[in-house]
Amino acid sequence: MPPSPLSLDRREIGRHVGAAPGPSVVAVAGVHGNEPAGIEAARRVFARLERGDVAVRGELVVFAGNVASLRRGVRYETKDLNRQWSEARVAALRAQGWAAVDAEDREQVELLGAIEAALGRARGAVTLADLHTSSAAGVPFILFGDTLAQRRFVGAFPLPVIIGLEEQVDGALTEYWTRRGCVTFTVEGGQHDDPASVDSLEAVLWIALSEAGVIDGAALPEVRDGYAALDARRGDLPRVLEVVSRRAITAEDTFQMEPGFRNIARARAGQLLARDRRGEIVAPHDGLVILPLYQGLGSDGFFWGREVSAGRLRASRVLRALGVDRLLALLPGVARDPRTPSRFVVDTQVARLFPLEVFHLFGYRRVRERGGKLTVERQLD
């Protein structure tokens, strides 16, 4: 059953400003209109803050993402609003004088202005959270652009943290605001219509406020209780995972996911995962299915992932802190893009002696094919 349309009279769900200057937490809920749980979670947090017994520094502000689609209870009107946040797309909107071509253009122009105003008011560092739910049942989890600052921030959440998922898609909202100096993360709170998803997203907001320094989490039961609740929901899933590949789909593929997968699910080598017009899609080896598609709209069939060891995380952190990635340009067939310092160009005809995991170790997880060559890119630390 799809979520019911949401009663919503404006984009700003709420704003709470502390008496003292400090950091800001900006949250966006309902970028997809069939995901209203984040709106209700934010309303609960604001209702609690309005009691006046919680000391707040800085600001919390929450915006509805796709207002028109939330009112209708549909994912989007003409296109996915969470795929439109590229530099080129925003520049095109600016160049045409913010003239909206369709419903999502109007939403993006208004949301962009609202977030920019929040950043203009900020009296300290800004953290931006993007609150989602998923079509598959399962546990909440965190995804983020792989910078060291964002790794540190999301480490506070007792949830599965997925590295490399944001980099699999283009135009994500959080990636755009990371480039503008915010610490950002996205949370998938659970299934769209599961009441527990609202509880989970509320807990995430409390922990984010504490970790950002907007509130003193150690003194607040909502933070302690939220941490315990999220830790219990994670169960036996690993704390840190990484995406290995994405199953991109189109309408012509007639993609159909096998039933029964949760939003993060273990799979065995050879297990049937899905079918499309070419036949069966099976697991290449033991691993994890992430965000299987069980709804009509979307271009991501599922993502394939694996657990990341604590040792690999430590090695990556140390090597990145030391700037060892400067040596990647010395590898055969690898050259730094002179126009984009955060990008390497890889000649696959030459660079066959080392795997892409070498680049992943340094956070270069955005892999794209361009003119017979690969580009590997990351957000700058």
Number of C-alpha atoms within 10 A of each C-alpha: 5 13 18 15 16 19 10 14 9 10 19 16 19 17 14 16 15 18 11 13 15 20 23 28 27 23 26 27 29 23 28 24 27 27 31 28 28 32 27 17 21 26 15 15 18 17 11 13 14 11 8 9 8 15 14 23 22 24 26 25 21 27 25 26 29 31 28 22 24 27 17 17 19 19 25 22 16 11 15 19 23 21 13 19 20 16 11 11 14 18 13 13 17 12 10 10 9 16 13 14 10 11 17 23 20 18 20 23 16 16 21 17 11 17 19 13 11 20 20 9 12 18 16 15 16 23 25 23 24 26 30 28 29 24 20 21 22 22 25 28 27 24 25 26 28 26 21 17 13 19 20 11 17 24 15 13 20 22 25 26 23 25 25 24 25 22 23 19 17 15 20 21 25 24 24 18 20 20 13 10 12 22 26 29 27 23 23 24 30 27 23 24 20 15 11 17 28 24 20 25 28 26 25 27 24 23 24 25 24 19 20 20 18 24 24 16 19 10 12 14 11 18 24 15 14 22 20 13 15 23 17 13 18 17 12 9 15 15 21 19 21 21 22 17 13 16 13 15 15 12 10 8 12 11 22 19 18 14 12 11 20 19 26 22 18 15 20 14 11 12 14 15 20 19 16 14 10 9 9 13 18 15 17 13 11 14 17 22 21 25 22 28 24 19 14 10 14 15 15 17 20 21 22 23 25 18 17 17 12 11 9 10 13 11 13 18 17 12 13 18 13 10 10 12 17 11 8 15 15 11 13 15 16 19 16 19 16 10 7 9 11 15 20 22 21 25 16 14 9 11 14 12 9 10 9 14 12 12 19 20 17 25 25 25 27 23 20 14 11 10 7 10 14 17 22 23 24 22 18 15 12
